[in-house]
């Protein structure tokens, strides 16, 4: 059965030097050929040529065309890529002409979906393509590149082979018993399950860290009113994001800003001052502050170093000293008492840089190295947690058929991570998050 020919703009909508239109499907070369001044069907594979594009005798544009023959293309199908001039109207007219000749507009992620279905990439690599496009930091980008390059696929394939081997041995002992159930489990199976569990738990731990930094580390700035939290946010961002006045309680809602530091994304949140208040709006702001603290990767507790500590300061230190980096601000105004905390002035750029380095060290010290075993998103993490759960749930009393079922369920989750056990609903969920043209 022939595949439908799909077409889409592969470059962002807007004005630029060049726009790229992708066309894929069994008859893609023939469809585009009806619009060109050269015969694309006579071109060798992987050839790029200059051509004029016309539709119903109307000249549209001068273009460069690349022709790819199946299976040596991104999708594994016949493909044509057309580079037009980058105006919005020009690229849309050429795309409309291709659709007039019988192509359909490609849904989101359809090109990568076809690459997956034609075994050009596995599901880990397909997801990595979208991750690379949407990466917010160099650190996350490097992990996604490793996945696209097949590093994680190798890890999952090795894990799959271990579980397949384990399941085969259990099945053989079911059919041709050599030991009593428990003796067989204790001597032959349990050591391997424990080794696999250690690997799975390591993958889960590393994946949780990857998921944390792929969207950015969350740094929440807290403290009582008027200690310089908003000034600190503005100094870190290098712009006046939050309002700064001498009036206490200026910030009543969460103000956020994002920076990229040493290849990682950090999202800073300036929060309402924490203190006793009867103001309903201020109380709501304090409630939001406490919510933000719960999901913070780093907490910065800011004190006013130019004043003596108050009971409110002491209470905040008591509550958050185990989790927070405690900062005494306003050192440029002098200090009223000697405190063994991080001291800075928001007016001193060097102090801000040193603080950012400290935050960087705290957030990245346990990050997975390039050689580590990890996955990269919530879907994969959930399936890996299923593997762990099944391998931990050894049936009691021990029966080999139930044990085989647990190992089989773990194996099924690994197949699903790789996309070797999938359904249309799963593919719709994954590829609908891609951009059009990819």
N, C-alpha and C positions, 0 to 999 in steps of 0.2 A: 504493500500500500504506500502510495506516494505521500510524503510529508507536505503539509501546507506551506506555501512560501510566506515568510514573515519579513517585515521591513520596519525599520525604525531609525530615528536620528540617534546616533551613539554619542554625540557631543552635547554639552549643555545648551539649552535653549537660550538664544541671545545673539549678539553681533560679535563676530571675531574674524580672524583671517580665513579660517577653513572650518567647514562643517563636514562631519563624516556620517554617511548613511550606510547602515548594514542591511543586507538582504541574505536570507538563508532558506534553504529548502531544495528539493530535488530539481525543480524547474526555475530556480532563481536566475541562473545564467541566461536562459532563454527569455525570461520576462524582461530583464534589464536590456538584453540585446535588441529588443524592439525599439528602444529609445536611443541607441548609440549610433555614432557615425562609423564605428569599426565593428568587425564581426567578432564578438567575444567568444563564440563557440569554436573558433579556429585557434584561439590563443592557447599556448601551453599553460599548465598549472602554475600558480604562484607568480603570475606575470602582471606587471602594472603598465597601463597604457594611457595615453592622452586620448580624450574623445570629446565630441560635442554631444550634448543631450537635447533631444527635441521630442515634443509630444504633439501629435496631430499636426505636424508640419510647423509647429511653433518652437523656435529656438529658445531653450531655457538657460543653458550655462555651458561653459567649458570646464571639464572635470578631469580628474585622474581616477582611473578604475583599476582595482586589484581583483583578480579572479582566483578562487581557490576551489580545487576539485576534491570531492569526498574521497577518502575520509580525512585528508590532510588539511583540515580547517578547524577553527575554534569549536564549532558545533558538531563536527564530524559529517556535515552535509556539504553539498555544493554551496559556496558563498560568494557574494560580490560585495566589495566595499567601495563606496563612491565618495571621493573628496570633492565637495563643491566649494564655491566661494561662501564665506561665512555669514552672509546676511540672512536674517530670519525668513524673509519672503522667498529668497532663492532656494534655500534648503527645503522649505515646506512645499514649494511647487514641484521640485524634483521628486520628493517623497510621495506627493499626491499622484504624480505621473506613474510611479511604480505601482501604487495601489490600483490605479485605473487599469493597469495591464493584468491584474489578477492577484496581486499580493494582498495580504491582510496586515493591519497594524499590529505589531508584536506587543503582547501583554508584558507587564513587568517581569524581568528575569527570565524571559522565554529563551533567549540565546544560551544562557548558562544552563537552564533546565535541559535543553536539547544536548548540550555538551555532556551533561551528567547521564542522560538516558542513552547516549551513544558511547558511553564509557570513555570519554575523553578526560574526565575528572571524576573522582569519587565525591561523596557528599561533603566530607571534611574540606576538600579543596574548593568545592563549589561555594560553600559558606565563607571560606577564606577570601575568595574574590570580592564578595560584597564587603567583608570586613576591611580589606585593604582600601577599597574606595572610600569607606566612611571612617577610617582611622583618624583619631584626634591627636595622637602623639607618636613620636618616633619609637618609643618603647613598645607601644601596642603594634605599630606597623611592622616592627621586626619579628614579633611573634607570629603575626598573620602571614608574613612572607615565608617563615619556616614551615607553616602548615601547608601553604600552597606548594612549597617545594617537596612536600611528601614526608617531612620528618614525623609528623603525628600519625600519618598513615602507617608508617613502619612500626611504630609503637603499638597501634591498635591491631595490626596484622599479627605481630608476635604474640600479643595477648590472646588473640583469637586462636592461634595455633596451640597455645598452652591449654586453653579450655577444650578445644576439639580433642586433643590428645587425652586429656583427663576424662572426658565424656566417653571416648572410645574404650578406655580401659575399664571404666565402670560397667559399660554395656557388655563387654566381653566376660567380665566376672559374673554378670547376671546370667548369661547364657551357659558359661562353662565355669562354675564356681571352683576356685582354687583354695580360697580361705573362707572362714566364717565372716559374716558381714563386718563385725566390729574389728576383727583382726586385720582384714583387708583395708578397711578405712584407716585404721591407726598407723599401719606400716606403709601403705602404698599411696593413700589419697590425702590424708590430713596434712602432711608436710608440704605437699604441693599447693593445697588450698591456702595454707597460711602464707606461703611465699607470694602467691598471686594476690592475696588480700593486702599484703604490705605494698605491693606495686600499685594496686587500685587506690588505696588510701593516699599514697603519695601523689598520684595523678589528681585525685579529688582536691587535695590541699593546694597543689600548684594551680589548678584550674580556678579555684576560688580567688586566688591572688590575681590571676590574669583578668578575671571578670571585674575585679575591683578597680584595676588601673586602666582597663580599656575605655571606661566612660569618664575617668578622671578621679583623682583622690579628692575627697571632701574634707576641707579644713574649716572648722567652725570656730569663730572668734567670739568668746564670751567674757563677761565681767560686769561689774556694776556700772551704772550710768557715768558718763563723762570721764572715763579713764583713757580714752583715745582709741577705742575700737575702730571707729569709722576712719580716723586718721591713719590707722595702721592698714586698713583695707585699701584706702586711696594710695598710700605709699607703695604697697605691694603691686597694685595694678598699674601704677604710674599715671593715674588720672583721677579726677574728682568724681567718683562713682557714688559715694555716700555723702550726705549733708553733714557738715561739721560746724558746730556752734558752741558757745560757752554754756548754753542752756542744757541741763541734764535731761536725758530722755528723748533726745531728738530722733533717734532711730526706734521706731515702734514696730516695724515689719522687717523681715529678712531682706537684706540687700546682698546680691551675689555678683561675683566677677570671676573671670577665668584667665589663667596664664599658662604658658608652656615653659617649663623649666627643666633643663637637662634632658629633653626628649620625653618628658611626662607632663600630662595635663593635671592642673590643680584648680579646683573650684573653691574659692574662698567665700564664706558667708559671714557677713556682719550682722549681729543679732541685737535684739532689744536688751537694754541693761537689766541685770537681774538684781532686784531689791524688793523690799516690801512696798506695795502700792495699793491704792484704793481706786485708781483710774481703770475703768473697764477696758479701754483700748490698750493701755499699757499692759494690763494683766494678760490680754490675749497675745500680745507680742512676747511676753515672758514665757507663756505656754508654748508658743512656736519655738522659742529658743531651746526649751527642754526637749522638744521633739527632734530638733536638729542634732542635738548632742547624741541622741541614740544611734544615729547612723553615720556619725563622723568617723573618718579615718584618723584625723588629727584634731585635737582640741587645743586652742590657744587661749589660756586664761590670762587676761590682761589686768594688771594692777597699776595704780598711779604711784610711781616711784617718788614723785615730788611731795607726796603727802604720807602721813602715818597710816598704817593699815587700820581699817575699821572692823567692827564685828562682822559686817557683811562680807568683807574681804576674807576674814578668817574662816567664815562658814563656807565660802566658795572653795578656798584652798583645801579645807577638810574634805569636802564632797568630791573634788575632782583631781586632787594631787596625784592619784595613782594613774590617771589617764591623760592628764593635760600637760602640755609644755607651759610652765608658768613664766610670764613675762612682766618685768617691771618697766613701764613706759615713762617717757618724759625725763630721761636722764639729763637732757640738756638744761633742765630747770633745777638740777641738784637733787640730792636725796635726803630725806628726813631720817631714815633709819637704814642700817645695813642689812640687806636681804640677799640670801644665796640663791637668786633666781636669774634667769636670762634677762639682761639689762639692755635697753635700747632707747633710741630716740627715732621717732618716725621721720624726723627731718634729716637724718643721716643715712644716705643711700648705702653706705658700707654696712651699717647695722642691719638694714633690710636684706641685703645679699647674704649676710651671715645667717640670718634667720631662715631664709629660703634654703640654704644648704643644710641646715639642721633638719628642716621638714623633709627635704629630699632623702637624707640619710635614714630618717625614721620610717619612711614609707617604702623605700626600695631595698632595704638591707636583706629582706627574706624573699625577694622576687626570684622566680625560677630562672636559672641560667639557660643559655642556648641549648645545652645538652640535656636539659631536664625533660621529663615526661609530663605533658599537660594537654588539656583541651582548651577551647576558647569561648564557649558560650553556654547559656543556661540549658539549652536543649541537650547538649552533649553531657553537661554536668549531671543533669537529672538521670540520664540513662546510666552513667557511670555509678551513681549512687544506687541504682537498681542492681547493678552487678554486685556491689558491696553487700547490699541487704540480702540478696539471694545466697551468696557464699557464706554469710554469717548464720543464716537460718538452717542449720543442719538438723534434719528431722530426728525427733526422739519419740519412741525408740527408733534406732537407726535401721532404715531399710534402703537398699541400693536403688530401688526404682524411684523412691522419693528424692534420694540424693541426686540421681541422674536428672530428675526434673528441675532441681535447683540449679545445677550446672547448665542445663539446657536453657533456662530462663536468662541466666547471665550471658550466655553465648548469643542469645537473641538480641539482647541490648547492645552488644558489641557490633553485631551485624547492622543494627539500626543506626548506630553512630556513623558507620561507614556508608550507609545507604544501600546495603546489600539486602536489606529486608525493609521494604518501604511500601507506602500506599499513596494514592493521589492526594489525599487530604494532607499528609505530611509534606509533600512537595509543594502544594499550594501555599501552605503556611510559610515555608522557607523562602520560596522564590517571589512571593508577593511583596517581600520586603526589599527586593532589588529595585534599582532604577530602571526605567524604560531604556531599551537599547543595550542592556547587559543581560 
